[in-house]
Amino acid sequence: MRTLIGVWTATTILTASNGYPFTPTWAGDTGNRGSGSRPDRICSGALSNPIREHWFDTSCFVAPSSQGSFSIGNSGRNILRGPRLFNWDLGFFKDFQFAEQKRLPFRSEFFNFTNTTNFGLPAATINAGTPGVITSAGPPRIIQLGLKLYY
């Protein structure tokens, strides 16, 4: 019984964030500089109660035109926040000693232990696809068990 209950080692990693910042973009080279542009921002764009199907107010972003024909848009970089992130990884380890030279380490690891859904960033290209919609998520709970015999 002492062999089973004896000394166990526990490890944990906790990751929490209020959401990664992201930048709304505009498809096309309106600034004539060889890369994409940003839209013009006419209001905040943040919603008080965002949902996965409508994460930010896309009507707050319009075609970049306020600075003439070669405009890159007035939207700032990283002005909106994506969904919050919470991830807790947990592990338990135990070495079972059978003889002087023989042992059996046991490992159990639980990734995303609480099985929290961590959504990805929303589509942010205002004039393409479905802007403001989140279509991805992080992995669900993953459990990994392992034994290794040393002799």
C-alpha positions as CSV (number, residue, x, y, z in Angstrom):
1,M,0.0,0.0,0.0
2,R,2.9,2.3,0.8
3,T,4.2,1.7,-2.7
4,L,1.0,3.0,-4.3
5,I,0.3,5.9,-1.9
6,G,3.9,7.0,-1.2
7,V,5.5,10.1,-2.7
8,W,3.9,11.6,-5.8
9,T,5.1,14.6,-7.7
10,A,2.6,17.1,-9.1
11,T,3.3,19.8,-11.7
12,T,1.0,22.5,-13.0
13,I,1.1,25.3,-15.6
14,L,-1.7,28.0,-15.5
15,T,-2.1,30.4,-18.4
16,A,-4.7,33.2,-18.2
17,S,-5.1,36.2,-20.5
18,N,-7.8,38.8,-21.1
19,G,-7.4,38.3,-24.9
20,Y,-4.7,38.9,-27.5
21,P,-4.9,42.2,-29.4
22,F,-5.6,42.2,-33.1
23,T,-5.7,44.7,-35.9
24,P,-8.6,45.1,-38.4
25,T,-7.3,45.0,-42.0
26,W,-8.5,46.0,-45.5
27,A,-7.8,43.7,-48.4
28,G,-6.1,45.4,-51.3
29,D,-3.2,47.8,-51.6
30,T,-5.1,51.1,-51.3
31,G,-1.9,52.9,-50.2
32,N,0.1,51.7,-53.3
33,R,2.9,50.4,-51.1
34,G,2.9,46.7,-52.0
35,S,1.0,45.4,-49.0
36,G,-2.4,45.4,-47.4
37,S,-4.0,48.4,-45.8
38,R,-6.0,49.2,-42.7
39,P,-9.6,50.5,-42.8
40,D,-10.7,53.9,-41.6
41,R,-12.1,53.7,-38.1
42,I,-15.2,55.8,-37.5
43,C,-16.1,54.5,-34.0
44,S,-14.6,52.2,-31.3
45,G,-15.5,48.8,-32.8
46,A,-15.6,47.1,-29.4
47,L,-18.8,45.5,-28.3
48,S,-19.9,45.3,-24.7
49,N,-21.2,41.7,-25.0
50,P,-19.4,40.1,-28.0
51,I,-20.4,36.6,-29.2
52,R,-18.5,34.2,-31.4
53,E,-20.6,35.1,-34.4
54,H,-20.2,38.9,-33.9
55,W,-17.0,39.6,-32.0
56,F,-16.6,43.3,-33.0
57,D,-18.7,46.0,-34.7
58,T,-17.6,45.7,-38.3
59,S,-19.7,48.8,-39.3
60,C,-17.1,51.0,-37.4
61,F,-14.6,50.3,-40.1
62,V,-14.9,51.6,-43.7
63,A,-12.8,51.8,-46.8
64,P,-9.6,53.8,-46.4
65,S,-10.3,57.0,-48.2
66,S,-10.1,59.9,-45.8
67,Q,-6.5,60.8,-46.8
68,G,-6.8,60.9,-50.5
69,S,-6.5,58.2,-53.2
70,F,-3.4,56.6,-51.7
71,S,-4.7,56.1,-48.2
72,I,-3.6,53.3,-45.9
73,G,-6.4,53.9,-43.4
74,N,-6.4,55.6,-40.0
75,S,-7.0,52.4,-37.9
76,G,-4.4,51.8,-35.3
77,R,-2.5,48.6,-34.7
78,N,-3.9,46.1,-32.1
79,I,-6.9,48.2,-31.3
80,L,-9.3,45.3,-30.5
81,R,-9.0,42.4,-28.1
82,G,-9.8,38.8,-28.9
83,P,-11.5,36.3,-26.5
84,R,-10.0,35.6,-23.1
85,L,-7.7,32.6,-22.7
86,F,-7.6,30.2,-19.7
87,N,-5.6,27.0,-19.8
88,W,-4.6,24.7,-16.9
89,D,-2.2,21.8,-17.5
90,L,-1.7,19.3,-14.7
91,G,0.7,16.4,-14.2
92,F,1.3,13.6,-11.6
93,F,4.4,11.5,-11.5
94,K,5.5,8.5,-9.4
95,D,8.5,6.2,-9.5
96,F,7.9,2.6,-8.4
97,Q,11.1,0.9,-7.3
98,F,11.2,-2.9,-7.6
99,A,14.8,-3.8,-7.0
100,E,18.0,-1.9,-6.8
101,Q,18.3,-1.6,-10.6
102,K,14.6,-1.9,-11.6
103,R,12.1,0.9,-11.5
104,L,8.9,1.8,-13.2
105,P,8.1,5.5,-13.6
106,F,4.4,6.4,-14.1
107,R,3.4,9.7,-15.7
108,S,-0.1,11.2,-16.1
109,E,-0.5,14.5,-17.8
110,F,-3.7,16.5,-18.4
111,F,-3.5,19.3,-20.9
112,N,-6.4,21.8,-20.7
113,F,-7.5,20.0,-17.5
114,T,-10.7,22.1,-17.1
115,N,-11.6,21.5,-20.8
116,T,-12.1,25.2,-21.3
117,T,-13.0,26.3,-24.8
118,N,-10.3,28.8,-25.9
119,F,-11.5,30.5,-29.1
120,G,-9.1,31.9,-31.7
121,L,-9.1,35.4,-33.0
122,P,-12.0,36.6,-35.2
123,A,-11.6,37.2,-39.0
124,A,-10.4,40.7,-39.2
125,T,-10.3,41.6,-42.9
126,I,-13.2,44.0,-43.1
127,N,-13.9,43.7,-46.9
128,A,-13.4,39.9,-47.3
129,G,-15.0,36.8,-45.9
130,T,-16.9,37.0,-42.7
131,P,-15.3,39.7,-40.6
132,G,-15.9,39.6,-36.8
133,V,-16.7,35.9,-36.8
134,I,-14.6,33.4,-34.8
135,T,-14.1,30.1,-36.6
136,S,-11.3,28.4,-34.6
137,A,-10.6,27.2,-31.1
138,G,-7.7,25.7,-29.2
139,P,-7.5,21.9,-28.4
140,P,-9.8,20.2,-25.9
141,R,-8.6,18.3,-22.9
142,I,-5.9,15.8,-23.7
143,I,-4.9,13.1,-21.3
144,Q,-1.6,11.3,-21.6
145,L,-0.5,8.3,-19.5
146,G,2.9,6.7,-19.7
147,L,5.0,3.9,-18.1
148,K,8.7,3.2,-18.7
149,L,10.5,0.2,-17.3
150,Y,14.2,0.6,-16.4
151,Y,16.1,-2.7,-15.8
